[in-house]
Amino acid sequence: MTAQPKRNSTTEWQAQDRHHIHPFSDNAQLHEIGSRVITKAEGTHLWDSEGNRLLDAFAGLWCVNVGYGRKSIADVAYKQLQELPYYNTFFKTTHPPVAELSKLLVDMTPKQFNNVFYGQSGSDANDTIVRMVRSYWNLKKQPKKKTIISRTNGYHGSTMVAASLGGMNYMHELADLPLPGFVHIRQPYWYGEGGSSTPEEFGKLCAKALEDKILELGAENVAAFIGEPIQGAGGVIIPPMTYWPAIQEICKKYDLLLIADEVICGFGRTGHWFGSEYFGIESDFMTMAKGITSGYMPLSAIMVSDRVADVLNSGIDFSHGYTYSGHPVSCAVAIENIRILREEKLVERVHDETGPYLTKRLWELLDHPLVGEVRNVGLMGGIELVKDKNNRKTFQPVGDTGTICRDHCFRLGLVMRATRDTMLISPSLTWTKGDIDDFMKLTQEALDLTAKDVGL
């Protein structure tokens, strides 16, 4: 009988992990307390190295839409690794997975999209879009149109360009960002910034901030506006329904390209295939990643409208690309992932069943003394924690209460993320009503413990 290799202990893994610089972490503090070591995942649950079972209410990082442990995806990846593990798509070359995925994406996205460019992450996809936007206006003989407008608290990735596109001040301060040519306007965050206005009034007011900024900079200098249909990492900020129609009118009026960042909203999260469908957004670009492969392999894709592609494809080389653009294994995995979403009707289930049920259950939390607002579309939501819900008064310093609640969640066997003092929800689309009930039970307990800690 063959002896099984010795499995490391938690402390051994933690010691090895001290060589690892973690993203978005205080690494000195992390190495002092030791990393949480996740060793297994199945369905909607994770297990750590101590054998603790965790309900994952965040789908990894907004991405494991079809749930963990899909054997058919592993089989497809293995077959592709044997047949063609890698080849590039440079120099007039293609391969079956990238060709087939390209046609699939064109068929399932809005009619203006007939062209796709591939990368590995949402960050490099948005980086690429900036190159495309500037190339477009240069080829249109309008080289002054360079500036891209986005929103405070928006998140578009963490490369130097993508972080400049985003409006996260703490990311800007670390590396002297944003780079020139990127400016930000107010976010459509009615609960936190709407004051006495109605959501409808506030949506139009926030859209007007785009027009004001264009007039300040000069329309001849502004190239594009980028926004997530729903701001994800910024706190699941769901804009009023008056917002996106007004944004689109302004982009048309001043001849701006419109970029819909669908990295989080795409592939069923909102109960629609794309968040753009929910809001009626007709964009020139769509940024896609995360749910395109459910995180099983790295892949990003940019849908490029005919308006832009016709100019970029006008007889010049687009001198841009990545070693792994259109990686065959990633593309094969994406095709299988989309097949699962379709055949199991997971997007329809979110729209018709689990999304409405999550809404109903979340609204029950409004009776809790800590909860000022709940908001969700489909299986994407936020629970905003406040000190005084009658006056929308926040805790100071902002963020400490969210961290307390997040840590209680982990101890109770629940994975939720905290942004400032908002608890974020983004589970696999395979969640059932039973999973939502389990989630609510654990969330209620975590909120009760947090309220006790902060004196409410």
GUFI-132344 format. One line per 3 residues: for each residue x, y, z of C-alpha. Coordinates in Angstrom, 2 decimals, m for minus. Layout:
! residues N
X Y Z; ...
//
This chain:
! residues 456
0.00 0.00 0.00; 1.43 3.36 m1.02; 1.95 5.73 1.89
0.10 9.02 1.63; 2.31 12.14 1.71; 2.33 13.94 5.04
m0.07 16.89 5.08; 1.21 20.15 6.50; m0.30 21.53 9.68
m1.95 24.93 9.92; 1.08 26.40 11.68; 3.43 25.07 8.99
1.33 26.62 6.22; 1.15 29.90 8.14; 4.92 29.93 8.55
5.39 29.34 4.81; 2.81 32.01 4.02; 4.88 34.69 5.75
6.82 34.91 2.47; 3.59 35.84 0.68; 2.66 39.52 0.29
m1.16 39.38 0.40; m3.31 41.74 m1.66; m5.40 44.32 0.21
m3.98 43.27 3.59; m1.98 44.66 6.48; 0.69 42.01 6.03
2.55 42.76 9.27; m0.66 42.26 11.25; m1.64 39.24 9.15
1.65 37.46 9.77; 1.40 38.20 13.47; m2.00 36.54 13.85
m1.54 33.94 11.08; m3.43 33.53 7.83; m6.71 31.65 7.59
m5.89 28.55 5.53; m8.69 27.39 3.22; m8.15 23.82 2.06
m11.36 22.63 0.42; m14.56 23.87 m1.21; m17.74 22.15 m2.33
m21.04 23.63 m3.45; m21.55 26.76 m1.37; m19.20 25.89 1.51
m15.51 26.18 2.35; m13.40 24.25 4.87; m10.31 25.58 6.61
m7.24 23.66 7.72; m8.73 23.15 11.18; m11.79 21.43 9.74
m14.19 24.35 10.26; m17.02 24.59 7.70; m17.90 28.06 6.37
m20.93 29.20 4.38; m19.46 31.37 1.63; m21.75 34.35 1.14
m19.25 36.05 m1.13; m18.61 33.46 m3.88; m14.87 33.68 m3.37
m14.44 37.26 m4.55; m17.75 37.97 m6.29; m16.94 35.25 m8.83
m17.83 31.58 m8.15; m21.24 31.88 m9.77; m21.78 28.16 m10.44
m20.51 27.08 m7.01; m17.48 25.04 m6.05; m16.52 21.52 m7.07
m17.89 21.37 m10.63; m16.39 18.17 m12.04; m17.41 18.98 m15.61
m15.33 22.16 m15.51; m12.33 20.25 m14.16; m12.79 17.63 m16.89
m12.94 20.28 m19.63; m9.80 21.96 m18.28; m7.95 18.61 m18.08
m8.91 17.67 m21.63; m7.80 21.05 m22.96; m4.51 20.84 m21.03
m3.81 17.54 m22.75; m4.84 18.69 m26.22; m3.52 22.25 m26.37
m2.37 23.58 m22.98; m1.21 26.90 m24.38; m0.78 28.86 m27.55
m0.83 32.60 m28.13; m3.30 34.57 m30.24; m0.70 36.99 m31.61
0.45 37.15 m35.24; m2.71 36.08 m37.09; m3.20 32.91 m34.99
m6.22 31.50 m33.20; m7.38 28.21 m31.67; m10.80 26.54 m31.28
m11.63 27.57 m27.66; m11.04 31.29 m28.23; m12.91 31.26 m31.55
m15.89 29.39 m30.09; m16.05 31.55 m26.94; m15.90 34.73 m29.03
m18.96 33.71 m31.04; m20.75 32.64 m27.84; m20.14 36.01 m26.17
m21.24 37.96 m29.24; m24.47 35.95 m29.35; m25.31 36.57 m25.67
m24.43 40.28 m25.35; m26.33 43.31 m26.74; m26.53 43.71 m30.50
m23.89 46.47 m30.79; m21.16 44.04 m29.67; m19.54 41.91 m32.37
m15.92 42.03 m31.20; m14.04 40.66 m28.17; m10.58 41.23 m26.68
m9.18 38.95 m23.94; m7.02 39.36 m20.84; m6.70 37.70 m17.44
m8.45 40.05 m15.01; m10.86 42.95 m14.76; m7.88 45.20 m14.01
m6.04 44.47 m17.25; m9.32 44.60 m19.18; m10.00 48.15 m18.01
m6.36 49.02 m18.68; m6.92 47.80 m22.23; m10.11 49.81 m22.62
m8.21 52.99 m21.81; m5.79 52.15 m24.63; m8.73 51.50 m26.96
m10.52 54.71 m25.99; m7.45 56.87 m26.61; m6.63 55.02 m29.85
m10.20 55.55 m31.04; m10.12 59.30 m30.55; m6.62 59.60 m32.03
m7.80 57.76 m35.14; m10.87 60.02 m35.25; m8.49 63.01 m35.41
m9.62 64.26 m32.00; m6.43 63.70 m29.97; m7.41 66.14 m27.23
m10.21 63.82 m26.09; m8.17 62.02 m23.42; m9.80 62.43 m20.01
m11.96 59.63 m18.62; m14.53 60.40 m15.94; m15.56 57.89 m13.30
m17.04 57.96 m9.81; m15.89 58.38 m6.25; m15.86 54.95 m4.59
m16.06 53.15 m7.91; m13.71 50.19 m8.32; m12.21 49.23 m11.67
m9.12 47.24 m10.66; m5.72 47.77 m9.09; m3.17 48.32 m11.85
m1.91 51.91 m12.01; m4.40 52.79 m14.76; m7.31 50.76 m13.36
m6.79 52.21 m9.89; m6.76 55.68 m11.46; m10.07 54.88 m13.15
m11.44 53.85 m9.77; m12.34 56.38 m7.12; m10.91 54.70 m4.01
m8.94 57.42 m2.19; m7.01 54.98 m0.01; m5.65 53.31 m3.17
m4.73 56.67 m4.68; m2.84 57.88 m1.62; m0.54 54.87 m1.56
0.93 55.37 m5.04; 0.41 59.06 m5.99; m2.69 58.39 m8.05
m4.75 59.07 m10.05; m2.55 59.44 m13.10; m3.21 62.48 m15.31
m6.34 62.20 m17.43; m8.62 60.59 m14.84; m11.18 62.55 m12.82
m14.06 61.57 m10.56; m17.58 62.76 m9.80; m19.99 61.97 m7.00
m21.46 58.51 m6.61; m25.22 57.79 m6.75; m25.30 56.78 m3.06
m28.74 57.95 m1.96; m28.74 56.54 1.59; m25.42 58.14 2.51
m25.53 61.34 0.45; m29.09 61.91 m0.71; m30.21 64.04 2.24
m33.85 65.05 1.97; m34.11 64.43 m1.79; m36.09 61.53 m3.18
m34.10 58.73 m4.85; m35.47 59.85 m8.22; m34.33 63.45 m7.67
m30.96 62.32 m6.38; m30.34 60.06 m9.38; m30.77 63.00 m11.74
m28.63 65.23 m9.51; m25.75 62.73 m9.57; m26.01 62.39 m13.35
m25.87 66.18 m13.66; m22.48 66.02 m11.92; m21.20 64.33 m15.09
m22.45 67.16 m17.28; m21.00 69.74 m14.91; m17.59 68.04 m15.03
m17.68 67.82 m18.84; m18.44 71.54 m19.09; m15.68 72.32 m16.59
m13.09 70.32 m18.56; m14.43 71.11 m22.04; m16.21 68.40 m24.04
m13.38 68.45 m26.58; m11.08 67.09 m23.82; m13.31 64.32 m22.44
m13.11 60.85 m23.97; m15.37 58.57 m21.93; m17.34 57.82 m18.79
m16.96 54.50 m16.96; m19.24 53.04 m14.29; m20.28 49.75 m12.79
m24.03 49.24 m13.25; m24.03 48.67 m9.48; m20.95 49.75 m7.53
m19.74 46.52 m5.97; m16.63 46.98 m3.83; m17.79 50.52 m3.07
m20.58 49.07 m0.92; m23.18 47.67 m3.34; m24.36 51.16 m4.26
m27.49 50.69 m6.36; m28.24 53.87 m8.32; m31.79 55.22 m8.52
m33.54 54.20 m11.73; m33.35 57.80 m13.00; m29.55 57.72 m12.98
m28.44 55.62 m15.93; m30.91 57.05 m18.49; m29.66 60.54 m17.66
m26.00 59.43 m17.84; m26.58 58.00 m21.29; m28.25 61.17 m22.56
m25.29 63.21 m21.37; m22.75 60.87 m23.01; m24.62 61.15 m26.32
m24.99 64.92 m26.02; m21.25 65.49 m25.55; m20.00 62.56 m27.68
m18.42 60.48 m24.91; m17.78 56.75 m25.13; m19.66 54.84 m22.42
m17.99 51.95 m20.57; m20.08 49.54 m18.50; m17.86 47.66 m16.05
m19.67 44.32 m15.74; m16.88 42.49 m13.88; m19.13 41.91 m10.84
m22.63 42.36 m12.29; m22.08 40.13 m15.31; m23.08 36.50 m15.78
m26.22 36.42 m13.70; m25.44 38.21 m10.46; m28.40 40.62 m10.81
m30.87 38.03 m12.10; m30.08 39.21 m15.63; m27.13 38.06 m17.70
m25.66 41.55 m17.36; m26.35 44.52 m15.12; m26.69 46.61 m18.27
m29.92 44.73 m19.03; m31.35 45.59 m15.63; m30.74 49.32 m16.10
m31.15 49.52 m19.89; m27.55 50.64 m20.44; m26.38 50.75 m24.07
m22.61 51.06 m23.83; m19.62 51.15 m26.17; m17.60 48.73 m24.04
m18.43 46.02 m21.51; m15.73 44.83 m19.12; m16.18 41.19 m18.11
m14.25 38.83 m15.81; m15.00 36.91 m12.56; m18.28 35.14 m13.41
m17.16 34.42 m16.98; m15.31 31.35 m15.63; m16.76 31.38 m12.10
m13.17 31.92 m10.97; m12.07 28.42 m12.02; m9.48 29.94 m14.37
m8.30 33.54 m14.86; m9.97 35.26 m17.81; m11.29 38.67 m18.76
m13.08 39.79 m21.88; m13.90 43.18 m23.33; m16.92 43.51 m25.58
m16.18 46.27 m28.09; m19.04 47.95 m29.94; m19.14 48.15 m33.70
m18.82 51.93 m33.44; m15.37 51.54 m31.84; m14.21 48.34 m33.53
m14.83 49.72 m37.00; m12.34 52.51 m36.25; m9.77 50.33 m34.45
m9.90 47.77 m37.28; m9.38 50.35 m40.03; m6.09 49.01 m41.34
m3.68 49.60 m38.42; m2.08 47.24 m35.91; m3.59 47.50 m32.43
m0.22 47.12 m30.67; m1.45 45.75 m27.41; m1.93 42.32 m25.86
m0.89 39.82 m23.21; 0.94 36.50 m23.27; m2.23 34.81 m22.03
m4.80 36.74 m24.10; m7.40 34.13 m25.04; m5.67 31.31 m23.14
m7.12 28.03 m24.47; m7.76 26.44 m21.07; m9.43 29.56 m19.69
m11.62 29.88 m22.78; m12.64 26.20 m22.62; m13.56 26.63 m18.96
m15.60 29.75 m19.78; m17.60 27.84 m22.40; m18.42 25.07 m19.93
m19.24 27.59 m17.19; m21.72 29.37 m19.48; m23.24 26.00 m20.46
m23.89 25.27 m16.77; m25.45 28.69 m16.19; m27.74 28.16 m19.16
m28.70 24.52 m18.75; m29.37 24.80 m15.02; m31.20 28.10 m15.61
m29.28 29.71 m12.75; m29.84 33.26 m14.00; m33.58 32.64 m14.22
m33.56 31.12 m10.73; m31.93 34.26 m9.33; m34.46 36.46 m11.14
m37.58 34.50 m10.26; m36.84 32.75 m6.98; m33.72 33.32 m4.89
m33.24 37.03 m5.65; m36.77 37.98 m4.51; m36.46 35.65 m1.52
m33.17 37.26 m0.46; m34.84 40.67 m0.75; m37.71 39.54 1.47
m35.38 38.10 4.11; m32.97 41.06 4.09; m35.84 43.46 4.75
m36.44 41.65 8.04; m33.09 43.02 9.23; m34.41 46.58 9.17
m35.85 45.88 12.62; m32.34 45.43 14.00; m30.95 48.46 15.89
m27.69 48.34 13.89; m29.18 48.21 10.40; m29.88 51.50 8.65
m30.51 50.20 5.14; m30.54 46.96 3.19; m30.21 46.97 m0.59
m29.97 44.26 m3.18; m30.56 43.29 m6.78; m30.61 39.55 m7.44
m27.94 37.82 m5.36; m25.94 40.96 m4.67; m26.62 43.04 m1.59
m25.47 45.23 1.25; m26.42 45.62 4.91; m25.46 49.10 6.11
m24.62 49.38 9.81; m25.23 52.74 11.48; m25.05 54.23 14.96
m28.39 56.08 14.74; m30.75 54.76 12.08; m33.32 57.51 12.57
m30.79 60.15 11.52; m28.54 58.04 9.28; m25.68 58.73 11.66
m22.59 56.63 11.00; m20.07 55.15 13.40; m16.75 56.92 13.86
m14.18 55.99 12.82; m15.92 54.52 9.79; m15.02 50.89 9.21
m14.39 49.60 12.71; m17.93 48.31 13.21; m17.92 46.54 9.86
m14.66 44.83 10.78; m16.10 43.71 14.12; m19.13 42.24 12.37
m17.02 40.54 9.70; m14.87 38.87 12.35; m17.94 37.63 14.21
m19.20 36.18 10.91; m15.98 34.21 10.45; m16.13 32.85 13.98
m19.71 31.75 13.42; m18.90 29.99 10.12; m20.01 32.67 7.64
m17.93 34.51 5.05; m19.06 38.08 4.41; m17.02 41.08 3.36
m17.15 44.50 5.00; m16.70 47.74 3.06; m16.57 50.60 5.52
m19.55 49.65 7.75; m21.56 47.85 5.08; m21.66 44.05 5.03
m21.59 42.79 1.45; m23.36 39.72 0.05; m22.53 38.03 m3.25
m23.08 34.27 m3.01; m22.94 31.60 m5.68; m25.98 31.61 m7.95
m26.56 28.03 m6.85; m27.77 29.21 m3.44; m31.16 27.82 m2.46
m33.79 29.29 m0.16; m32.34 26.99 2.49; m28.90 28.56 2.07
m30.49 32.00 2.42; m32.23 30.89 5.63; m28.91 29.58 7.00
m27.26 32.86 6.01; m29.94 34.91 7.77; m29.62 32.92 10.98
m25.85 33.43 11.10; m26.13 37.09 10.08; m28.67 37.82 12.81
m26.35 36.27 15.38; m23.33 38.24 14.08; m25.34 41.49 14.19
m26.45 40.81 17.76; m22.86 40.21 18.88; m21.67 43.32 17.04
m24.43 45.47 18.58; m23.33 44.29 22.01; m19.70 45.16 21.24
m20.54 48.71 20.11; m22.99 49.40 22.93; m26.31 49.28 21.06
//
